[in-house]
Amino acid sequence: IDGTITKSDVYGQILPFLGQDWTQPGVAQFFTNIKENGYQLLYLTARAIGQAQLTKSFLISLRQPHIAKNGLVATNGPVAMLPSGPVFMSPNRLLHSINREVILKKPEEFKIACLRDIKALFPEKVNPYYAGFGNRDTDSISYTAVDIPIGKIFKINPLGKITFSNMESNKTYSNLNEFVDEMFPSLDSTKAPVVEKYNDWQYWHPKGYDLDSVEKELLKH
């Protein structure tokens, strides 16, 4: 949440409750589009459980301009809200949580344990996680620990610029709406399957694919 939905960790917890918007532009619409493609969002934060009510209120009340997939922003019209989803928080007290995240700088200790506990609820060969968003290297460590592919781990900086697969980009949440259907293919079984390796989103990646490999992948579908 902090630094991923908000622009930074500390100010992200303080400024919204002082009436100042400190959220990443376009995040509500982008996450909504992901949810509409059939994915369930899970909110994971190292905030202490004592902040649960404030955190949930913030997530529920967030409002941003609606952004069409072609990038057009609705200035006077519908608004975008964050999709509903479970919120997982540190079970520790506030001071313990602050010490772990700010002083020790080891928020991944809680996050990895939490993600592994959730994963353990599913069959052994099933990974319930498709992608992960964060703002720190420790978030990448947490997601890698539960086998989220590196190409599906996205790191956001305070300016809203997104890094993926260890590659810098000038894309933001708002820009990525154009590619949401390629990044998160619809899970609707009535639609044609997508060969994700070779869709339009892959122009980001420098590695090419030989035609034989493409043909073999297409024949699987």
Residue, then its C-alpha position, 0 to 999 in steps of 0.5 A: i500500500d505505502g509507496t505502491i498505492t501512495k507515493s511514499d511510505v511515510y507521507g503516504q500514511i500521514l498526508p491522506f488523513l490531513g486531506q492531501d492526496w498523496t496517491q499514485p495517479g492512475v492506480a485505481q483505474f489500473f487495478t480496477n481493469i485488472k480485477e475486471n479481467g478476472y483477477q482477485l487483488l490482495y492488499l499486503t502491508a507491513r502496517a500494524i494491525g492497530q491501523a486496520q480501520l484507518t487503512k481500510s477507510f483509506l482504501i475504500s474512500l480513494r477516488q481518482p479520475h476514470i482513465a480509458k484504455n486509450g489514455l483519455v482522462a475523464t475530467n467531469g464524469p465517472v471516477a475510479m475506485l480501488p477494487s475490493g480485496p482482502v487486506f493483510m497486515s502485520p499482527n504486531r503492535l505499532l512500535h514493533s512494526i515501525n522498528r522492523e520496517v524503519i529501523l531494521k528495514k526488514p519488512e520482507e520477514f512478515k510479508i514472506a511469511c504471510l504470502r507463504d501461509i496464504k499459498a499453503l491453503f492451495p494445492e501444492k502444485v498451484n500458485p495463486y499469485y500471478a503478479g506483485f506490485g511494490n516499491r522496494d527491493t524487499d518487495s521483490i524479494s518477498y514475491t520471488a520467495v513465493d515463485i512470482p516470475i520476475g517478469k511479473i514483479f513491478k516496482i514503483n518509484p515516488l514519481g510513479k515510474i515502473t520498473f519490471s524485469n529489472m528494466e527501467s521504463n517511463k511508464t506509469y499506472s496511467n500509461l499501462n492501462e493501454f496494455v492491461d489486457e496483454m499484461f493480465p489476459s482475461l480469465d474469461s473462458t469464453k474468450a480466445p486464449v492468449v499466447e502471453k509470451y508473444n502479445d503486444w506487451q512483449y515489445w518491452h522485452p529485448k529478448g526475441y523469440d525464434l519462429d520455431s518456438v512461436e509455432k510450437e507455442l501456438l500449436k499448444h492452443 
